[in-house]
């Protein structure tokens, strides 16, 4: 399969995002957890973000060395804008749903913050998937 | 909005007549990536006017020789000669 630099970058971002945040949310949202979003919870989120950034930076360096880096052109920008639209729609929908759920179920801060974080991560995944789909199918 | 026409192109033929110009060479000349040239040539992406004109300029032909518009499906009766 002849993938462009941008597609390789997107596949890497998607894989790392799903692996790191999959592990984080697998631990954070299952089993026993505190009712409130405390200092330990913050440190776990920060750790997940730091690990994600470190792996992504390493991957991008390897990719830049091994692949020809192309600057973005008009097709890349158009695909990215469509992907941002889908991600935005998901984020807006998730935010309104979460606002309603927090009030209706009197949700505690631990779950509320984690679900908000999950919707941001889901929006990022939708963006990457949309871009990969449009690169594959065409506009 | 659903389009009732499709944009065809002669890029493969024009590249062949331009000393077998590669997709990468064409991409470099018009300022896009090779993947975008592949997508345009495969009719999976319709480029902007700027890119279309740059492409015509590279081949030294009018725009109509690079791209043409073809209707999809049957023509309405009033458009028949």
Backbone of each chain as ProteinMPNN parsed JSONL, in Angstrom:
{"seq_chain_A": "XXXXXXXXXXXXXXXXXXXXXXXXXXXXXXXXXXXXXXXXXXXXXXXXXXXXXXXXXXXXXXXXXXXXXXXXXXXXXXXXXXXXXXXXXXXXXXXXXXXXXXXXXXXXXXXXXXXXXXXXXXXXXXXXXXXXXXXXXXX", "coords_chain_A": {"N_chain_A": [[0.853, -1.195, 0.0], [0.634, 2.161, -0.955], [1.193, 4.686, 0.907], [0.777, 8.151, 1.686], [2.894, 10.654, 3.252], [1.294, 12.111, 5.004], [-0.887, 10.402, 5.439], [0.391, 8.254, 6.694], [1.215, 9.558, 9.003], [-1.272, 10.153, 10.11], [-2.326, 7.563, 10.582], [-0.527, 6.706, 12.516], [-0.989, 8.588, 14.57], [-3.657, 7.962, 15.144], [-3.465, 5.275, 16.01], [-1.78, 5.506, 18.266], [-3.264, 7.274, 19.856], [-5.599, 5.761, 20.32], [-4.519, 3.566, 21.649], [-3.18, 4.64, 23.963], [-5.169, 6.284, 25.214], [-7.186, 4.429, 25.294], [-6.188, 2.596, 27.128], [-6.021, 4.324, 29.326], [-8.773, 5.137, 29.738], [-9.904, 2.658, 30.046], [-8.953, 1.938, 32.516], [-9.762, 4.108, 34.065], [-12.559, 4.367, 33.939], [-13.658, 2.005, 34.712], [-14.208, -0.436, 37.295], [-13.42, 0.402, 40.744], [-13.531, 3.817, 41.681], [-12.661, 7.208, 42.69], [-15.144, 9.569, 43.933], [-14.88, 12.249, 43.399], [-12.973, 14.441, 41.263], [-9.868, 14.328, 41.922], [-6.491, 15.268, 43.041], [-4.865, 13.073, 42.416], [-6.266, 12.005, 40.275], [-5.969, 14.036, 38.411], [-3.208, 13.867, 37.995], [-3.05, 11.386, 36.73], [-4.336, 11.889, 34.29], [-2.603, 13.839, 33.255], [-0.293, 12.277, 33.04], [-1.104, 10.436, 31.07], [-1.424, 12.161, 28.882], [1.189, 13.144, 28.592], [2.611, 10.781, 27.989], [1.36, 10.137, 25.567], [2.063, 12.373, 23.948], [4.862, 12.112, 23.958], [5.252, 9.619, 22.641], [4.09, 10.205, 20.182], [5.715, 12.305, 19.235], [8.152, 10.962, 18.956], [7.41, 9.106, 17.006], [6.775, 10.818, 14.865], [9.276, 11.908, 14.353], [10.723, 9.669, 13.476], [9.199, 9.103, 11.214], [9.589, 11.427, 9.687], [12.262, 11.15, 9.069], [12.324, 8.812, 7.599], [10.439, 9.08, 5.553], [9.292, 11.02, 2.709], [8.68, 14.318, 3.375], [5.849, 16.046, 2.737], [4.594, 19.321, 2.099], [1.435, 20.703, 3.22], [-1.212, 20.646, 0.881], [-3.901, 22.019, -1.19], [-5.832, 19.974, -1.249], [-5.292, 18.465, 1.033], [-5.905, 20.392, 2.966], [-8.629, 20.804, 2.493], [-9.682, 18.256, 3.055], [-8.958, 18.107, 5.723], [-10.541, 20.153, 6.773], [-13.115, 19.135, 6.424], [-12.934, 16.966, 8.118], [-12.564, 18.246, 10.585], [-15.059, 19.422, 10.815], [-16.771, 17.173, 11.224], [-15.685, 16.25, 13.633], [-16.2, 18.432, 15.263], [-19.014, 18.469, 15.267], [-19.526, 16.088, 16.641], [-18.35, 16.703, 19.094], [-19.877, 18.876, 19.974], [-22.412, 17.673, 20.162], [-21.873, 15.708, 22.108], [-21.163, 17.34, 24.245], [-23.569, 18.737, 24.848], [-25.179, 16.554, 25.507], [-23.805, 15.637, 27.713], [-23.991, 17.81, 29.466], [-26.708, 17.759, 29.998], [-26.897, 15.211, 31.177], [-25.26, 15.425, 33.426], [-26.703, 17.187, 35.015], [-29.218, 15.871, 35.18], [-28.615, 13.383, 36.314], [-27.213, 14.091, 38.461], [-24.393, 13.97, 38.431], [-21.157, 13.125, 39.684], [-17.996, 14.875, 40.06], [-15.73, 13.386, 39.181], [-16.585, 11.457, 37.277], [-17.877, 13.166, 35.49], [-15.832, 14.888, 34.524], [-14.13, 12.999, 33.364], [-15.804, 11.933, 31.369], [-16.167, 14.177, 29.805], [-13.557, 14.566, 28.948], [-13.318, 12.189, 27.541], [-15.071, 12.69, 25.43], [-13.696, 14.659, 24.057], [-11.441, 13.229, 23.24], [-12.72, 11.316, 21.662], [-13.665, 12.984, 19.636], [-11.259, 13.719, 18.474], [-10.461, 11.25, 17.489], [-12.503, 10.771, 15.64], [-11.937, 12.815, 13.853], [-9.419, 11.994, 12.794], [-10.149, 9.507, 11.664], [-12.05, 10.31, 9.775], [-10.425, 11.824, 8.058], [-8.64, 9.826, 7.111], [-10.475, 8.169, 5.826], [-11.426, 9.882, 3.789], [-9.073, 10.35, 2.367], [-8.707, 7.81, 1.384], [-11.099, 7.217, -0.064], [-11.49, 9.464, -1.65], [-12.474, 12.828, -2.65]], "CA_chain_A": [[0.0, 0.0, 0.0], [1.454, 3.347, -1.114], [0.598, 5.742, 1.726], [1.505, 9.417, 1.718], [3.423, 11.041, 4.567], [0.197, 12.558, 5.867], [-1.665, 9.228, 5.844], [1.192, 7.52, 7.693], [1.157, 10.34, 10.23], [-2.618, 9.986, 10.681], [-2.437, 6.198, 11.117], [0.254, 6.682, 13.75], [-1.729, 9.357, 15.577], [-4.851, 7.196, 15.514], [-3.065, 4.084, 16.776], [-1.256, 5.921, 19.574], [-4.389, 7.839, 20.61], [-6.483, 4.693, 20.774], [-3.812, 2.705, 22.611], [-2.919, 5.332, 25.231], [-6.416, 6.661, 25.876], [-7.918, 3.18, 25.556], [-5.665, 2.097, 28.406], [-6.411, 5.257, 30.386], [-10.202, 5.069, 30.042], [-10.16, 1.3, 30.53], [-8.679, 1.931, 33.964], [-10.428, 5.213, 34.773], [-14.019, 4.285, 33.957], [-14.12, 0.698, 35.195], [-13.782, -0.75, 38.659], [-13.716, 1.431, 41.747], [-12.84, 5.093, 41.475], [-13.169, 8.209, 43.632], [-16.327, 10.317, 43.481], [-14.473, 13.574, 42.918], [-11.772, 14.49, 40.435], [-8.871, 14.838, 42.873], [-5.128, 15.49, 42.537], [-4.381, 11.818, 41.814], [-6.938, 11.895, 38.973], [-5.307, 14.994, 37.51], [-1.873, 13.355, 37.635], [-3.227, 10.294, 35.752], [-4.63, 12.51, 32.985], [-1.355, 14.459, 32.789], [0.604, 11.181, 32.637], [-1.583, 9.904, 29.786], [-1.133, 13.153, 27.835], [2.649, 13.187, 28.411], [2.994, 9.552, 27.272], [0.864, 10.278, 24.194], [2.89, 13.357, 23.23], [6.21, 11.551, 23.794], [5.223, 8.582, 21.589], [3.796, 10.856, 18.896], [6.905, 13.045, 18.797], [9.113, 9.954, 18.499], [6.898, 8.551, 15.741], [6.894, 11.841, 13.815], [10.702, 12.032, 14.018], [11.054, 8.492, 12.647], [8.499, 9.268, 9.936], [10.243, 12.512, 8.941], [13.558, 10.653, 8.595], [12.153, 7.702, 6.644], [9.508, 9.399, 4.462], [9.385, 12.357, 2.128], [7.702, 15.19, 4.029], [5.196, 16.956, 1.796], [3.782, 20.366, 2.731], [-0.008, 20.564, 2.972], [-1.736, 21.34, -0.303], [-5.329, 22.371, -1.073], [-6.633, 18.774, -0.967], [-5.079, 18.164, 2.457], [-6.627, 21.388, 3.768], [-10.062, 20.534, 2.325], [-9.981, 17.028, 3.815], [-8.845, 18.436, 7.147], [-11.69, 20.972, 7.183], [-14.275, 18.228, 6.544], [-12.706, 16.15, 9.316], [-12.825, 19.109, 11.737], [-16.523, 19.591, 10.905], [-17.316, 15.975, 11.87], [-15.223, 16.223, 15.029], [-16.918, 19.505, 15.954], [-20.394, 18.03, 15.477], [-19.516, 15.093, 17.713], [-18.021, 17.366, 20.354], [-21.043, 19.678, 20.385], [-23.441, 16.718, 20.587], [-21.449, 15.08, 23.369], [-21.192, 18.357, 25.296], [-24.963, 18.962, 25.264], [-25.635, 15.328, 26.181], [-23.134, 15.569, 29.014], [-24.58, 18.851, 30.311], [-28.012, 17.238, 30.43], [-26.697, 14.047, 32.038], [-24.691, 15.875, 34.711], [-27.802, 17.761, 35.801], [-30.278, 14.885, 35.403], [-28.163, 12.284, 37.177], [-26.387, 14.692, 39.525], [-23.114, 13.265, 38.281], [-20.045, 13.659, 40.469], [-16.989, 15.513, 39.195], [-14.796, 12.424, 38.585], [-17.176, 10.9, 36.057], [-18.182, 14.271, 34.57], [-14.584, 15.33, 33.88], [-13.636, 11.927, 32.494], [-16.66, 11.828, 30.178], [-15.836, 15.346, 28.965], [-12.258, 14.232, 28.344], [-13.584, 11.123, 26.568], [-15.687, 13.251, 24.222], [-12.62, 15.347, 23.323], [-10.642, 12.176, 22.601], [-13.554, 10.734, 20.6], [-13.676, 13.95, 18.532], [-9.946, 13.599, 17.822], [-10.467, 9.992, 16.727], [-13.395, 10.984, 14.486], [-11.193, 13.653, 12.891], [-8.407, 11.166, 12.111], [-10.829, 8.487, 10.853], [-12.634, 11.007, 8.618], [-9.338, 12.156, 7.121], [-8.164, 8.592, 6.462], [-11.529, 7.709, 4.916], [-11.474, 10.746, 2.603], [-7.869, 10.087, 1.571], [-8.888, 6.518, 0.711], [-12.203, 7.241, -1.008], [-11.462, 10.648, -2.511], [-13.485, 13.836, -2.295]], "C_chain_A": [[0.892, 1.251, 0.0], [0.82, 4.528, -0.366], [1.448, 7.002, 1.663], [2.014, 9.66, 3.137], [2.279, 11.375, 5.522], [-0.661, 11.38, 6.338], [-0.915, 8.407, 6.891], [1.122, 8.226, 9.042], [-0.202, 10.146, 10.925], [-2.808, 8.598, 11.28], [-1.695, 6.092, 12.449], [-0.48, 7.393, 14.881], [-2.934, 8.571, 16.091], [-4.492, 6.003, 16.407], [-2.601, 4.462, 18.184], [-2.389, 6.466, 20.452], [-5.273, 6.735, 21.178], [-5.8, 3.818, 21.834], [-3.678, 3.393, 23.97], [-4.227, 5.668, 25.958], [-7.315, 5.45, 26.123], [-7.494, 2.603, 26.892], [-6.135, 2.993, 29.561], [-7.895, 5.097, 30.756], [-10.617, 3.678, 30.512], [-9.958, 1.207, 32.033], [-9.545, 2.945, 34.704], [-11.935, 4.997, 34.938], [-14.549, 2.932, 34.424], [-13.601, 0.486, 36.623], [-14.129, 0.363, 39.635], [-12.899, 2.692, 41.453], [-13.417, 6.127, 42.438], [-14.381, 8.948, 43.061], [-15.933, 11.654, 42.866], [-13.157, 13.486, 42.137], [-10.661, 15.133, 41.26], [-7.483, 14.977, 42.22], [-4.563, 14.237, 41.858], [-4.995, 11.623, 40.421], [-6.281, 12.818, 37.952], [-3.956, 14.441, 37.061], [-1.988, 12.198, 36.639], [-3.525, 10.847, 34.349], [-3.353, 13.114, 32.399], [-0.384, 13.383, 32.303], [0.202, 10.622, 31.277], [-1.225, 10.849, 28.643], [0.372, 13.188, 27.539], [3.127, 11.955, 27.632], [2.58, 9.655, 25.803], [1.753, 11.215, 23.38], [4.285, 12.786, 22.963], [6.243, 10.51, 22.666], [4.999, 9.229, 20.224], [5.006, 11.615, 18.35], [7.947, 12.07, 18.245], [8.693, 9.388, 17.142], [7.077, 9.549, 14.594], [8.357, 12.024, 13.392], [11.122, 10.877, 13.102], [10.446, 8.641, 11.25], [9.173, 10.332, 9.061], [11.578, 12.049, 8.36], [13.361, 9.633, 7.469], [11.244, 8.032, 5.457], [9.773, 10.802, 3.928], [8.281, 13.222, 2.733], [7.14, 16.177, 3.003], [4.475, 18.051, 2.557], [2.311, 20.154, 2.39], [-0.374, 21.276, 1.681], [-3.248, 21.519, -0.129], [-6.204, 21.163, -0.745], [-6.497, 18.377, 0.508], [-5.912, 19.1, 3.335], [-8.136, 21.15, 3.695], [-10.481, 19.299, 3.135], [-9.94, 17.319, 5.311], [-10.057, 19.243, 7.622], [-12.947, 20.119, 7.321], [-14.151, 17.379, 7.808], [-12.983, 16.972, 10.578], [-14.328, 19.318, 11.917], [-17.151, 18.397, 11.627], [-16.935, 15.923, 13.348], [-15.979, 17.262, 15.857], [-18.355, 19.085, 16.263], [-20.474, 17.017, 16.614], [-19.292, 15.763, 19.066], [-19.203, 18.177, 20.879], [-22.151, 18.754, 20.906], [-23.108, 16.11, 21.939], [-21.515, 16.076, 24.521], [-22.61, 18.604, 25.797], [-25.518, 17.75, 26.003], [-25.066, 15.27, 27.602], [-23.714, 16.61, 29.979], [-25.916, 18.376, 30.883], [-27.831, 16.116, 31.453], [-26.164, 14.453, 33.412], [-25.799, 16.401, 35.626], [-28.823, 16.686, 36.178], [-29.857, 13.805, 36.389], [-27.327, 12.775, 38.362], [-25.016, 14.005, 39.595], [-22.009, 13.933, 39.089], [-18.909, 14.075, 39.53], [-16.053, 14.507, 38.513], [-15.342, 11.913, 37.245], [-17.431, 11.997, 35.029], [-16.931, 14.708, 33.809], [-14.071, 14.253, 32.929], [-14.487, 11.762, 31.236], [-16.43, 13.005, 29.235], [-14.524, 15.098, 28.218], [-12.446, 13.165, 27.261], [-14.195, 11.685, 25.282], [-14.662, 14.028, 23.395], [-11.765, 14.328, 22.569], [-11.421, 11.548, 21.439], [-13.599, 11.663, 19.387], [-12.357, 13.878, 17.759], [-9.887, 12.333, 16.959], [-11.346, 10.125, 15.48], [-12.692, 11.811, 13.42], [-10.203, 12.798, 12.098], [-9.067, 10.141, 11.186], [-11.435, 9.129, 9.602], [-11.559, 11.32, 7.584], [-8.854, 10.914, 6.375], [-9.186, 8.077, 5.462], [-11.542, 8.55, 3.631], [-10.219, 10.601, 1.741], [-8.04, 8.803, 0.77], [-9.942, 6.6, -0.384], [-12.102, 8.365, -2.024], [-12.584, 11.583, -2.148], [-14.598, 13.884, -3.319]], "O_chain_A": [[1.785, 1.388, 0.836], [0.017, 5.272, -0.929], [2.676, 6.936, 1.595], [1.627, 8.977, 4.085], [2.288, 10.979, 6.688], [-1.11, 11.352, 7.484], [-1.509, 7.924, 7.855], [0.99, 7.587, 10.086], [-0.278, 9.996, 12.144], [-3.382, 8.462, 12.36], [-2.18, 5.463, 13.39], [-0.584, 6.88, 15.995], [-3.199, 8.517, 17.291], [-5.137, 5.761, 17.428], [-2.98, 3.824, 19.167], [-2.463, 6.158, 21.642], [-5.648, 6.759, 22.35], [-6.435, 3.387, 22.796], [-4.016, 2.812, 25.002], [-4.384, 5.382, 27.146], [-8.114, 5.45, 27.059], [-8.328, 2.175, 27.69], [-6.578, 2.517, 30.606], [-8.235, 4.941, 31.929], [-11.565, 3.535, 31.283], [-10.684, 0.501, 32.733], [-10.006, 2.691, 35.817], [-12.517, 5.393, 35.948], [-15.761, 2.739, 34.519], [-12.672, 1.157, 37.073], [-15.025, 1.169, 39.38], [-11.743, 2.627, 41.036], [-14.525, 5.955, 42.946], [-14.608, 8.946, 41.851], [-16.574, 12.131, 41.929], [-12.352, 12.577, 42.336], [-10.538, 16.358, 41.287], [-7.334, 14.822, 41.008], [-3.866, 14.333, 40.847], [-4.331, 11.14, 39.504], [-6.063, 12.447, 36.799], [-3.602, 14.534, 35.885], [-1.115, 12.039, 35.786], [-3.023, 10.329, 33.351], [-3.051, 12.937, 31.219], [0.273, 13.554, 31.276], [1.057, 10.363, 30.43], [-0.784, 10.417, 27.578], [0.78, 13.252, 26.379], [3.949, 12.072, 26.724], [3.348, 9.305, 24.907], [2.147, 10.891, 22.26], [4.828, 12.956, 21.871], [7.153, 10.519, 21.837], [5.631, 8.855, 19.236], [5.287, 11.573, 17.152], [8.548, 12.318, 17.199], [9.52, 9.215, 16.246], [7.479, 9.176, 13.492], [8.643, 12.265, 12.219], [11.788, 11.084, 12.088], [11.088, 8.346, 10.242], [9.309, 10.158, 7.85], [11.981, 12.499, 7.288], [14.132, 9.596, 6.511], [11.279, 7.326, 4.449], [10.382, 11.643, 4.588], [7.098, 12.903, 2.62], [7.859, 17.025, 2.475], [3.81, 17.771, 3.554], [1.981, 19.507, 1.396], [0.099, 22.381, 1.419], [-3.805, 21.217, 0.927], [-7.206, 21.299, -0.043], [-7.478, 17.998, 1.147], [-6.537, 18.675, 4.306], [-8.84, 21.275, 4.697], [-11.509, 19.308, 3.812], [-10.781, 16.838, 6.07], [-10.543, 19.043, 8.735], [-13.754, 20.343, 8.222], [-15.144, 17.108, 8.483], [-13.569, 16.461, 11.533], [-14.815, 19.383, 13.045], [-17.966, 18.575, 12.533], [-17.758, 15.596, 14.202], [-16.351, 17.007, 17.002], [-18.856, 19.309, 17.365], [-21.377, 17.079, 17.448], [-19.953, 15.438, 20.052], [-19.494, 18.168, 22.075], [-22.75, 19.013, 21.949], [-23.971, 16.012, 22.812], [-21.875, 15.712, 25.641], [-22.846, 18.675, 27.003], [-26.233, 17.89, 26.996], [-25.756, 14.904, 28.554], [-23.905, 16.329, 31.162], [-26.215, 18.556, 32.064], [-28.524, 16.076, 32.469], [-26.566, 13.895, 34.434], [-25.837, 16.114, 36.822], [-29.244, 16.592, 37.331], [-30.662, 13.364, 37.21], [-26.808, 11.985, 39.15], [-24.565, 13.542, 40.643], [-21.937, 15.159, 39.165], [-18.869, 13.678, 38.365], [-15.621, 14.744, 37.385], [-14.653, 11.936, 36.225], [-17.228, 11.788, 33.833], [-16.969, 14.878, 32.591], [-13.629, 14.555, 31.821], [-13.958, 11.484, 30.16], [-16.491, 12.852, 28.015], [-14.402, 15.381, 27.027], [-11.819, 13.224, 26.203], [-13.882, 11.224, 24.185], [-14.749, 14.054, 22.167], [-11.41, 14.538, 21.409], [-10.863, 11.283, 20.374], [-13.575, 11.2, 18.247], [-12.347, 13.966, 16.531], [-9.342, 12.34, 15.855], [-10.984, 9.654, 14.401], [-12.832, 11.544, 12.226], [-10.157, 12.874, 10.87], [-8.61, 9.926, 10.063], [-11.35, 8.572, 8.508], [-11.755, 11.11, 6.387], [-8.678, 10.943, 5.157], [-8.827, 7.605, 4.383], [-11.655, 8.012, 2.53], [-10.293, 10.716, 0.518], [-7.585, 8.705, -0.369], [-9.725, 6.121, -1.497], [-12.583, 8.227, -3.148], [-13.522, 11.213, -1.443], [-15.531, 14.674, -3.179]]}, "seq_chain_B": "XXXXXXXXXXXXXXXXXXXXXXXXXXXXXXXXXXXXXXXXXXXXXXXXXXXXXXXXXXXXXXXXXXXXXXXXXXXXXXXXX", "coords_chain_B": {"N_chain_B": [[-24.907, 19.22, -1.999], [-26.099, 17.604, -4.866], [-24.22, 16.705, -7.68], [-24.87, 16.992, -11.17], [-23.125, 16.415, -13.09], [-19.906, 15.296, -14.272], [-16.364, 15.6, -13.876], [-13.979, 15.069, -16.214], [-10.636, 14.097, -17.278], [-7.564, 14.61, -19.166], [-5.069, 14.024, -18.248], [-3.24, 11.904, -17.981], [-2.644, 11.263, -20.638], [-1.618, 13.72, -21.527], [0.631, 13.932, -19.89], [2.108, 11.843, -20.91], [2.636, 12.775, -23.477], [4.217, 14.879, -22.801], [6.999, 14.266, -22.694], [6.881, 11.879, -21.149], [6.307, 12.735, -18.535], [6.6, 12.456, -15.025], [4.301, 11.713, -12.312], [5.181, 12.879, -9.964], [6.909, 14.865, -10.903], [5.086, 16.526, -12.208], [3.502, 17.214, -10.025], [5.34, 18.685, -8.465], [5.712, 20.857, -10.155], [3.235, 22.126, -10.192], [2.724, 22.624, -7.595], [1.548, 20.87, -5.675], [0.942, 17.809, -3.784], [2.212, 14.521, -4.729], [0.261, 12.618, -4.293], [-2.052, 14.081, -4.561], [-2.022, 14.692, -7.272], [-2.322, 12.088, -8.224], [-4.917, 11.585, -7.249], [-6.374, 13.526, -8.677], [-5.904, 12.748, -11.315], [-7.045, 10.227, -11.246], [-9.648, 10.947, -11.087], [-10.802, 11.371, -8.61], [-10.747, 13.636, -7.24], [-11.547, 17.001, -7.684], [-9.68, 19.647, -8.771], [-8.797, 22.994, -7.556], [-9.486, 26.08, -9.321], [-7.108, 27.489, -9.633], [-5.072, 25.529, -9.455], [-5.857, 23.945, -11.603], [-5.498, 25.703, -13.779], [-2.752, 26.132, -13.547], [-1.857, 23.606, -14.166], [-2.673, 23.352, -16.842], [-1.064, 25.327, -17.894], [1.498, 24.252, -17.467], [1.444, 22.09, -19.243], [1.122, 23.51, -21.521], [-1.261, 23.954, -22.902], [-4.75, 24.809, -23.657], [-7.162, 25.157, -20.97], [-9.412, 23.591, -21.453], [-8.43, 21.426, -22.774], [-7.282, 19.934, -20.88], [-9.145, 19.444, -18.823], [-12.551, 18.367, -18.905], [-16.109, 18.701, -18.895], [-18.613, 16.427, -18.222], [-21.978, 15.412, -18.652], [-23.996, 13.617, -16.254], [-25.921, 10.718, -16.668], [-29.109, 10.714, -18.575], [-29.648, 13.344, -21.011], [-31.58, 16.368, -20.555], [-34.636, 16.948, -22.467], [-34.778, 19.522, -23.727], [-32.151, 20.2, -24.132], [-31.241, 18.806, -26.224], [-30.005, 18.777, -29.604]], "CA_chain_B": [[-25.601, 19.387, -3.277], [-25.731, 16.529, -5.768], [-23.804, 17.228, -8.976], [-25.391, 16.207, -12.281], [-22.066, 16.319, -14.098], [-18.638, 14.808, -13.746], [-15.213, 16.23, -14.528], [-13.007, 14.112, -16.762], [-9.377, 14.769, -17.624], [-6.629, 13.948, -20.089], [-3.74, 14.253, -17.661], [-2.344, 10.779, -18.286], [-2.218, 11.425, -22.037], [-0.784, 14.927, -21.613], [1.939, 13.616, -19.273], [2.812, 10.973, -21.856], [3.134, 13.616, -24.577], [5.218, 15.817, -22.246], [8.211, 13.467, -22.426], [6.622, 10.915, -20.056], [6.459, 13.428, -17.248], [6.088, 11.642, -13.912], [3.317, 12.392, -11.45], [5.924, 13.687, -9.001], [7.382, 16.07, -11.602], [3.919, 17.397, -12.4], [3.125, 17.719, -8.693], [6.299, 19.728, -8.081], [5.532, 22.044, -11.002], [1.974, 22.838, -9.902], [2.69, 22.95, -6.161], [0.719, 19.977, -4.842], [1.631, 16.544, -3.516], [2.001, 13.496, -5.761], [-1.021, 11.95, -4.015], [-3.124, 14.914, -5.112], [-2.016, 14.457, -8.724], [-2.922, 10.752, -8.398], [-6.361, 11.717, -7.016], [-6.961, 14.294, -9.791], [-5.824, 11.898, -12.513], [-8.021, 9.148, -11.06], [-10.965, 11.598, -11.004], [-11.322, 11.285, -7.245], [-10.682, 14.982, -6.674], [-11.573, 18.097, -8.658], [-8.806, 20.673, -8.197], [-9.229, 24.394, -7.621], [-9.197, 26.717, -10.611], [-5.688, 27.868, -9.671], [-4.29, 24.33, -9.781], [-6.236, 23.529, -12.957], [-4.826, 26.598, -14.737], [-1.306, 25.869, -13.484], [-1.635, 22.353, -14.881], [-2.781, 23.667, -18.277], [0.131, 26.113, -18.229], [2.638, 23.323, -17.51], [1.351, 21.313, -20.479], [1.081, 24.443, -22.644], [-2.519, 23.771, -23.642], [-5.873, 25.469, -22.98], [-7.756, 24.4, -19.854], [-10.386, 22.622, -21.965], [-7.75, 20.208, -23.225], [-6.905, 19.155, -19.684], [-10.378, 19.022, -18.147], [-13.816, 18.57, -19.599], [-17.263, 18.421, -18.059], [-19.557, 15.514, -18.889], [-23.204, 15.236, -17.85], [-24.29, 12.276, -15.751], [-27.268, 10.265, -17.005], [-29.675, 11.23, -19.829], [-29.772, 14.796, -21.171], [-32.966, 16.839, -20.637], [-35.052, 17.08, -23.879], [-34.52, 20.833, -24.326], [-30.731, 20.397, -24.429], [-30.91, 18.052, -27.43], [-29.997, 19.658, -30.793]], "C_chain_B": [[-25.127, 18.301, -4.251], [-25.376, 17.109, -7.136], [-24.379, 16.343, -10.074], [-24.383, 16.182, -13.434], [-20.813, 15.761, -13.439], [-17.496, 15.444, -14.527], [-14.21, 15.153, -14.93], [-11.713, 14.854, -17.076], [-8.522, 13.923, -18.558], [-5.203, 14.002, -19.544], [-2.764, 13.139, -18.022], [-1.761, 10.933, -19.697], [-1.274, 12.623, -22.18], [0.588, 14.695, -20.983], [2.776, 12.773, -20.237], [3.428, 11.805, -22.984], [4.156, 14.65, -24.089], [6.434, 15.026, -21.785], [8.041, 12.534, -21.226], [6.85, 11.548, -18.686], [5.867, 12.573, -16.126], [5.066, 12.441, -13.101], [4.02, 13.298, -10.44], [6.427, 14.978, -9.644], [6.236, 17.058, -11.802], [3.509, 18.027, -11.064], [4.045, 18.857, -8.261], [6.068, 21.009, -8.877], [4.274, 22.825, -10.656], [1.775, 23.085, -8.398], [1.708, 22.149, -5.341], [1.512, 18.697, -4.579], [1.352, 15.542, -4.647], [0.651, 12.8, -5.566], [-2.196, 12.759, -4.564], [-3.18, 14.774, -6.628], [-2.656, 13.098, -9.028], [-4.446, 10.845, -8.268], [-7.039, 12.471, -8.163], [-7.016, 13.411, -11.038], [-6.847, 10.758, -12.442], [-9.445, 9.642, -10.901], [-11.632, 11.386, -9.649], [-11.308, 12.652, -6.569], [-10.68, 16.0, -7.803], [-10.756, 19.25, -8.091], [-9.423, 22.063, -8.258], [-8.888, 24.946, -9.003], [-7.71, 27.041, -10.737], [-4.825, 26.668, -10.075], [-4.595, 23.871, -11.207], [-5.525, 24.391, -14.006], [-3.309, 26.376, -14.738], [-0.972, 24.603, -14.271], [-1.679, 22.597, -16.405], [-1.544, 24.43, -18.743], [1.357, 25.215, -18.362], [2.633, 22.531, -18.823], [1.324, 22.207, -21.723], [-0.141, 24.275, -23.518], [-3.628, 24.556, -22.943], [-6.484, 24.545, -21.906], [-8.684, 23.279, -20.349], [-9.728, 21.345, -22.477], [-7.304, 19.34, -22.06], [-8.162, 18.586, -19.021], [-11.579, 19.237, -19.06], [-14.949, 18.114, -18.678], [-18.221, 17.52, -18.818], [-20.789, 15.33, -18.02], [-23.351, 13.788, -17.39], [-25.711, 11.918, -16.159], [-27.787, 10.91, -18.279], [-29.798, 12.745, -19.815], [-31.239, 15.201, -21.123], [-33.334, 17.117, -22.094], [-34.691, 18.417, -24.495], [-33.046, 21.076, -24.618], [-30.304, 19.621, -25.671], [-30.916, 18.994, -28.632], [-31.199, 19.39, -31.7]], "O_chain_B": [[-23.928, 18.1, -4.441], [-26.132, 17.907, -7.691], [-24.39, 15.117, -9.956], [-24.742, 15.959, -14.59], [-20.68, 15.757, -12.215], [-17.648, 15.784, -15.701], [-13.673, 14.431, -14.091], [-11.69, 16.083, -17.135], [-8.72, 12.719, -18.716], [-4.243, 14.024, -20.313], [-1.602, 13.399, -18.332], [-0.562, 10.759, -19.918], [-0.258, 12.544, -22.871], [1.594, 15.201, -21.48], [3.986, 12.964, -20.362], [4.567, 11.583, -23.394], [4.88, 15.23, -24.898], [6.842, 15.11, -20.627], [8.939, 12.411, -20.393], [7.494, 10.973, -17.809], [4.769, 12.034, -16.26], [4.983, 13.666, -13.195], [3.509, 14.365, -10.1], [6.386, 16.045, -9.033], [6.39, 18.261, -11.595], [3.208, 19.218, -10.992], [3.58, 19.875, -7.749], [6.209, 22.111, -8.347], [4.24, 24.046, -10.807], [0.78, 23.681, -7.987], [1.096, 22.676, -4.413], [2.619, 18.527, -5.091], [0.397, 15.69, -5.409], [-0.018, 12.439, -6.534], [-3.208, 12.195, -4.981], [-4.266, 14.741, -7.208], [-3.436, 12.971, -9.971], [-5.18, 10.264, -9.067], [-8.14, 12.112, -8.579], [-8.037, 13.338, -11.722], [-7.438, 10.377, -13.453], [-10.351, 8.859, -10.615], [-12.851, 11.242, -9.551], [-11.802, 12.802, -5.451], [-9.913, 15.883, -8.759], [-11.1, 19.783, -7.036], [-10.437, 22.281, -8.922], [-8.107, 24.357, -9.751], [-7.122, 26.889, -11.808], [-3.953, 26.786, -10.936], [-3.692, 23.455, -11.934], [-5.015, 23.873, -14.999], [-2.665, 26.424, -15.785], [0.053, 24.53, -14.95], [-0.828, 22.106, -17.148], [-1.041, 24.207, -19.845], [2.166, 25.4, -19.272], [3.68, 22.326, -19.437], [1.483, 21.722, -22.843], [-0.068, 24.436, -24.736], [-3.484, 24.93, -21.78], [-6.329, 23.325, -21.948], [-8.744, 22.192, -19.774], [-10.381, 20.309, -22.6], [-6.989, 18.162, -22.23], [-8.227, 17.399, -18.702], [-11.612, 20.162, -19.872], [-14.765, 17.263, -17.807], [-18.597, 17.831, -19.948], [-20.682, 15.119, -16.812], [-22.89, 12.86, -18.053], [-26.618, 12.738, -16.01], [-27.035, 11.572, -18.994], [-30.02, 13.358, -18.771], [-32.084, 14.448, -21.607], [-32.465, 17.482, -22.886], [-34.33, 18.466, -25.671], [-32.709, 22.054, -25.285], [-29.168, 19.742, -26.129], [-31.733, 19.912, -28.688], [-31.347, 20.038, -32.737]]}, "name": "protein", "num_of_chains": 2, "seq": "XXXXXXXXXXXXXXXXXXXXXXXXXXXXXXXXXXXXXXXXXXXXXXXXXXXXXXXXXXXXXXXXXXXXXXXXXXXXXXXXXXXXXXXXXXXXXXXXXXXXXXXXXXXXXXXXXXXXXXXXXXXXXXXXXXXXXXXXXXXXXXXXXXXXXXXXXXXXXXXXXXXXXXXXXXXXXXXXXXXXXXXXXXXXXXXXXXXXXXXXXXXXXXXXXXXXXXXXXXXX"}
